[in-house]
Amino acid sequence: MSGQTDAGRVRKVWHVKIVGEDNLIGTLIYAPTAGKARYQKFLNADCNSITFASIRVTRASSDDEVFPLIDEAVAALDSEQKSTPTHTLKNGRFYTSTNDRTMFCLAQAGLVRNTERGWSEGEAYFVLTDTAARLPCL
């Protein structure tokens, strides 16, 4: 992410154009700084004669993306723990052992709950809580 406000995390957008190019519109590039936006354009340019000086970058703040602040419970999750709620959100449930370490951590964080129903003893379906379902950053 490029920054943070009281309302959330901001992903900055830059309008990038190569001087002398027929494309009047240019392109929008997401980057934390103008220099990084310029470098992305430089790396993706099809022409070897492009230089940093020929790339114009201006801020396009009206096109910024604002995401909610990361919940503390979500920030503490590792990548495996974050992928499990994503799978659960896509499929509506997650079936595993009731003593699964990842599910235990997610339940402790209040992101999933055990339905107490499963095909075998010691197994159950886990579903997202309302809290987890509202988190767009999972």
C-alpha positions in Angstrom: 0.0 0.0 0.0 1.1 3.5 -0.6 -0.2 5.3 2.5 -2.7 5.5 5.2 -5.4 7.9 6.3 -7.9 7.9 9.1 -10.4 6.4 6.6 -8.1 3.6 5.4 -5.1 2.6 3.4 -4.5 4.5 0.2 -3.2 3.0 -3.0 -1.8 5.9 -5.0 -2.3 6.3 -8.7 -0.1 8.1 -11.2 -0.8 9.3 -14.7 2.3 8.3 -16.8 3.0 9.3 -20.3 6.0 9.1 -22.6 6.8 12.4 -24.2 6.3 12.4 -28.0 4.1 9.3 -27.9 0.9 9.4 -30.0 -1.1 8.1 -27.1 -2.7 11.3 -25.6 -4.1 9.5 -22.6 -1.1 7.7 -21.2 -1.5 5.1 -18.6 -2.5 4.9 -14.9 0.1 3.1 -12.7 -0.3 2.2 -9.0 2.8 3.0 -7.1 3.8 4.6 -3.8 5.9 7.3 -5.4 6.3 9.1 -8.7 9.8 7.6 -9.1 8.5 4.1 -8.7 5.7 4.8 -11.2 8.3 6.1 -13.7 10.4 3.0 -13.2 7.5 0.7 -13.8 6.8 2.5 -17.1 10.5 2.3 -18.0 10.6 -1.4 -17.4 7.4 -2.1 -19.4 8.3 0.2 -22.4 8.6 -1.6 -25.7 11.2 0.8 -27.1 14.9 0.8 -26.2 15.2 4.6 -26.8 13.0 5.5 -23.8 14.8 7.4 -21.0 13.7 8.4 -17.6 13.7 12.0 -18.8 11.1 11.2 -21.5 8.6 9.8 -19.0 6.2 12.3 -17.5 4.5 11.5 -14.2 1.6 13.4 -12.6 -0.5 12.5 -9.6 -4.0 11.1 -10.4 -5.4 11.3 -6.8 -9.0 11.2 -8.0 -8.3 7.6 -9.1 -6.7 6.4 -5.8 -8.1 3.3 -4.2 -8.9 3.4 -0.5 -9.1 0.2 1.4 -10.3 -0.2 5.0 -7.6 -0.2 7.8 -6.3 -3.7 8.5 -8.0 -5.3 11.5 -5.5 -6.3 14.2 -6.7 -9.9 14.1 -6.1 -10.1 10.4 -2.7 -8.4 10.6 -1.5 -11.1 13.0 -2.3 -13.9 10.6 0.3 -15.7 8.5 -0.2 -16.4 4.7 -1.7 -19.8 5.3 -4.1 -18.5 7.9 -5.2 -15.7 5.4 -5.7 -18.2 2.6 -8.1 -20.4 4.7 -10.8 -17.7 5.2 -10.5 -16.8 1.5 -11.2 -20.5 0.7 -14.0 -20.5 3.2 -15.5 -17.3 1.8 -15.4 -18.8 -1.7 -16.9 -22.2 -0.7 -19.1 -21.1 2.2 -17.4 -23.5 4.6 -14.1 -25.3 5.4 -14.0 -29.0 6.4 -11.2 -30.1 8.6 -10.2 -31.6 12.0 -11.6 -29.8 15.0 -8.1 -29.5 16.4 -6.6 -28.0 13.2 -4.0 -25.4 14.3 -4.9 -22.9 11.6 -8.6 -23.1 12.4 -7.9 -22.8 16.1 -6.0 -19.6 15.5 -8.8 -18.2 13.3 -11.4 -19.2 15.8 -9.4 -17.4 18.6 -9.3 -14.3 16.4 -13.1 -14.5 15.9 -12.9 -15.0 12.2 -14.4 -18.5 12.0 -16.7 -20.6 14.1 -17.0 -24.4 14.5 -20.4 -25.6 13.4 -20.0 -28.8 15.5 -21.2 -30.8 12.5 -19.0 -33.2 10.5 -19.0 -36.6 8.8 -16.6 -38.2 11.4 -15.9 -37.6 15.1 -13.2 -35.0 15.6 -14.0 -33.3 12.3 -16.3 -30.4 11.5 -17.3 -27.6 9.1 -16.0 -24.2 9.9 -17.8 -21.1 8.6 -16.8 -17.4 8.6 -18.1 -15.1 11.3 -19.8 -11.9 10.3 -16.6 -10.1 11.3 -14.5 -12.1 8.8 -17.1 -11.8 6.0 -16.9 -8.0 6.1 -13.1 -7.9 5.8 -12.1 -7.2 2.2 -8.4 -7.7 2.8 -8.6 -11.5 3.3 
